[in-house]
Amino acid sequence: MRKFLIMLVMCLLSETSTFAEWLNPNVSLFEVGIGYRRGKFNWGIHGDAKIGSGADACSAEMVSDLDWKKLNIFQLEARGAYLINELFYVRGSVGYGWIVNGKNRDSDFCHLHPKTHHLCSVGSSEEFARSKARTSGRIRDVSFGVGYQFNIRLCGCNPDYIALNPLIGYSWHVQKLRDRYLHQVIPVSESVPGLDSSFHARWKGPWVGLDFNYRSWGFWGVHASYEYHWASYSAHGDWNMRPDLPEGFSQRARTAQGQIVKVGMRGPFCRHWLVGITIGWERWQTKGGQNKALRLLKKESRSIFVSSQEIDIEQQCYIHQPVRGVLWNSLQATLDIGMFF
């Protein structure tokens, strides 16, 4: 108890010098944030897909909608900003999150042209399958940027100032989703054991942005940032209850965009320590893209003329369909603690 009181008194006595150093526009900082994040991820595939060949071929407009929502994420994030020669500004961040729980909905539709063996009636379009599952997983975010700092001294008696930092950078973002505990809704309502499917999405590319910092003698400072990203998107899915997709499926989109906005408050305490809060929002989406999957059509038994034996022959083909509406967005809030120097 005595040691704690001594440390508290020392912190209080150092507050004046701490505030003076905090108001220096050329300080650097490092902080760690712990908090909560809520996310949503969805995509769909659609368009004409030619399946099979010859007399058994059918042309179908297959439509699938995947929706992961209410993804509750526990997140840790490390952030740093360093000023070189009081001019050049370097900023980086690394984040990792655990998806504690969430929900997945998978809906399949079809519209078959007049061929044999229809899933739907001729000329109709309807949902022929729907399932729900529970979701867990991981997320990762890495970003790095460089820029230039402009300091603007405010008028008046108080030594307040604003720092503006235009930036360019590069970032990587990963979402790993895992679905379990399947419940079929359409065509029949029942629980189906054995589900253990995964979906991994990746976004990467350059960005431009702007950082804003306002520091005041009144303890708290306000900070904000905006980033606009040009990205490429890739993903791989493995549906373990789809034996007709032995290699899973992959998705690619060369053109994607993202936006990240963060606002917060922070202030000094006890010499060079910082405490603050940050709220962030981000949105990623694709423009176009392709879904590719190797599909096993059917298995036949054929006799070999020489040995008079039967072997199993599998017919398979690659299915290419457009990807529409890949979307990842999230909202987060963190409690931050760090140091400035």
N, C-alpha and C positions, 0 to 999 in steps of 0.2 A: 504493500500500500504506500509506503514511504517513497519507494522508487518511482511509483506511478505519479505521485504528487510532484516530485522533483522534475520529472520529464514534462508534466503538464505546465508547470511554472516556466520552464525553459522555453517551451513552445510559445507561450503567451508573450514572453519577453522578446522573442525573435520575430513577432508578427510584423513590426514596422519594417524591418529590413526585408522580410519575405515579400510584403506587398510591393516594395520598391523594386525588387528584382523581377517580380511577376509582371510589372508594367513595362519592363524592357521589351521592345518589339522584336528583339533578336534572340529570344530564348528558344531552345529546343525542348521537346518533351517525349516521354514514353509512358504509355498507360495500358492497363489491362481492363477489359470490360467483361462482365458476367451478366447474363440476362436471358430474356425470353424472346422467342421468335415464332411467328405464325405464318405458315406458308401454304401455297396452293399451286399445283402443277396439273396441266391437262394438255392433251393433244388428240388428234383424230386422223384417220386415214380414209380416203375416199377415191372414187374414180374407177374407170373401167379396168379390170384385171382379167387377162386371158389365162385361164387355168386349164392345164392339160393340153392334149393335141389329138388330132384325128376326130373319129366319131364320138369320142368321150369328152371332147372339149366343151366348155361352156364359157360364155362371156357374161361377167357379173359386175354390177356396180356395188362393190362391197364397202360398207361404211362402218367404222369402229370408233367409238368415243371412249377415251380413258380419262378419268377425273379423280385426282388425289386432292382431298380437301381436309381442312381442319388439322393440318400437320403441326403439332405442338412440338417445338424445338427448344432444347436447353443449349445455350451457346456460350462459348468462350472466344474472345477476340483480343489480339494484341495489336496496338497501333503505335506508330512512332512518326515524328516529324523532326527533321534536322536542318538547320540553316548553316550554309557554308559561306564564309566571308561576308556575312550579313546581307547576302544577295540571293544566292541560289538555294532553292527550297527542295528538299527531298522528303517524300512521304510514302510510307508503306504500311500494309496491314495483312494479318493472317487470322482467319477465323475458322473455327471447327464447331460443328453442332451435332447433337444427338436427337434424332426424331423419336420422341418418347412414344407418341401414338398418333394415329391419323386414320382416315377412311379412304377407301378406293371403290370406285364404281366403274364397271366395264360393261358397255352396251354395244351390241352388234346389230346392224341393220343390213338389209339386202334389197336389191331390185334386179331381178334376173330377166334377161331377154328370153324370148321363146326358144327354149331348149329342153331337153329331157332332164329328169332328176332335179326338179326345182326345190330350193329351200323355201321359197315363197311362191305364192300364186302368180301366174303370169300377169305382168303389168302392175303388180302391187309393190308397195314399199312399206315395210313394217319392222319393228324390233323383234327379232326372233331369239335373242339371248340377252340376259342381264344378270350380273353377279356383283356381290359386294364382298369386301375383305377388309381386314385390319392391316394398317401400315406402320412400319418402323423404318429405321435407316440412319444415314449420315449425310452431312453436307460439309463442303469445304469451300473457302473463298480465299484467294491470294491476289493482292493488288500492289502495284508499285508505280510511282509517278515522280516526275521531276518538273520543276518550274522556276519561276522568278517571283520574288516578294516585293510588293509595293506597300510602303508604310504611309499612312495618312494620319497626321496629327490633328486632333479635333481642337476647335477654338474654345477658349474659356480658361478658367483657372485650373481645372482638373487635368492631370496628365493622361487623359484617355487617348486611345488611338485605335485605328482600324488597319488591319493587314489584309491585303488581297493577294492571292496566289493563283495565277493561271497555270494550268498543269497539262502535261501529256503523260500517258502511261500505258501499261499493259496489265491484263488481269486474267485469271483462271477461276472458274466456278464449277463445282461438281455437286450433283444431287444423286444419292444412291438410295433407292426406294426398295423395300422388301415387303411383299404381301403374303399374309398367312390367314388362316381361319376363313375359308371360303364359304359363302352362303349364296346358293343359286336362287334367283328370284323368278326368272323366266327361262324356260317354259314351265317349270315346276318349282315350288318353294321347298328347298331342303338344304341342309348343311352337308358339305362335301369335304371329307378329311383328305389330308395329304398336300394341300397347297403350300408351296414355298417358291414363289416367283420373285424375280428381281428385275429392276429397270435402272440403268445408270445413264445419266445425262451429263454432258460436258459443254461448257461455253467458254470461249477464249477469244481474245482480240484486243486491239488498241482502244484507247479512250482519250477524251479531252475533258477538262473540268475546271472548276474554280473553287478555291477555299476562301472562306471569310472568317476573320477573327476580330472580335471586339473585346478589349480588356479595359477594365475600369478600376479606379481606386476603391470602388464600392464592393470589393471582394470578388464577385462573380464576373466571369467573362462569358460571352456568347460566341459560339462557333457554328458554322454551317458549311456544307459542301454539296456540289452537284457534279455528276459525271454523266457523260453520254458515251455509250460504247458501240463500236462496230465489232460484231462477233461472228464466229462460225459455230455451228451447233452439230454435235454428233451424239448418238445414243445407241445403246444395245440392250435388248430385252431378252429374258429367258423365262418362258412360261413352262414350268415343269409339268403341267397337266395337259400340254399340247404335244403329244407324240408325233403329230404330223408336221411339227416345226423342230426338227432335230438340232438345228444350229441357232435356234432363236430367231431374232430379227434385228436389223440395224436401221438407223435413221441418220440422214445427213442433210444439212442445209448450210449452204455457203454464205447466205445472207441472213443475218439476224441483228437485232439491236437491243440495247439495254439502257436503262436509266437508273441511277442511284442517287437518292437524296438523304442527307443526314443533317440534323440540327441538334444542338445540345448546349449545356451550360457546364462550366467548370471553374473552380477557384482554388487558391492555395490554402494550405494549413500546415502548421508545424514545419517551418523552414521550407524545403523544396518539394514537399508532397502536394499532390493534387487530388481532388475528389470532384466527381461530376456525374451527369446523366446524359445519355445520348439516345435519340429516337431516329430510326432509319426506315426507309421504304425503298424497295427496288422492284423493277419489272423488266422481264426479258421475254422476247417473242421473236419468232422466225418469220421469214418471207419465203414461202415455197418450201421445197425439200422433197426427199424421196424416202420411202420405206421399202426395204428389200428383205425378202425372206425366202429360204429354201423350203418348199412344201412337198411332203410325200403324198402322192395322190392315192395310190392303192398298191396292193401287193398281189401278184399272181403266181400260181404254181405252173411251171412248164416242164415238159419231159425233154430230156436230152436223148437224141436219137441213138447215139452210139452206146451209151451206158444204160439206157432205159431207166434213168433216175429222174426224179423231179427236183427242181430247185425253185427257190422263191426269188422272183424278180420284182424290184420296187420301181415304180414310175415316180419321177420327181421333176420339179421345175422351179425356177426362180420367179417369184412374183414381185413386180415393181408397182407401187402405187404412190400417188402424191400424198404428202403429209400436209395437213392443214391445222393452223391454229395452235402450234406449240407455244405454251405460255407458262412462265414461272414468275410468280410474284410473292412478296413477303413483306411483313411489317415486324420491326424489332424494337426492343427497348433494353438498354443495358445500364448497369451501375458501374462507373469507372473509377479506378484509383491508379495513380501513377506519380511520376516525378518530372520536374522541369529543371533545366540546367543551361 
